[in-house]
Amino acid sequence: MGKKIIFSVMMAAVLLMTSCSGDEKILNIGDKLKHDDFYYSVQKVLKTPDFVGKKSEGTFYVVMFKVQNDAGSGEHEWSRSTLYVVDENGKEYENKLELQKEYSRINYEEYKEIYKTAAGGSDSAVVVFEVPNSVKQPYIKYRGGNSGIGEIFSGNAVKNSKVKLF
């Protein structure tokens, strides 16, 4: 009985330390971010003042995002809202749904709200953000890494990572 209590206390301490740890990590375009058996990566970024016939009040960031599922079984469910942009002051910018739908329409692609990436497979999506020109240091951040044993042991890698867009 005493061994079980000691083991439980040690596991609780390890979980507490790892869940609180994890310095911020700056990634570059093309770098993979591991979350459990999944890898997230920003493959390419296009900065443009207009996109699919729409003029930006700042700059459009057109991001090619890839999810790779290296799990032995099971699918990984995700959406474009997994990504968001944050600036140097912490202000957040969400993706532009209507521009992504128009991009899919123009390119004869099926627009998906939800992706279910099969084990051993990968999926990609174009995600578009509009960011004011006054923003000098935009980053992509990821949602969805705040729970699960894999994220705890990775030091909250998803929550603490961002991709440099400048």
Summary of the structure (lengths in Angstrom):
residues: 166
radius of gyration: 18.4
end to end distance: 56.0
largest distance: 68.9
contacts: 462
relative contact order: 0.24
helix: 22%
strand: 42%
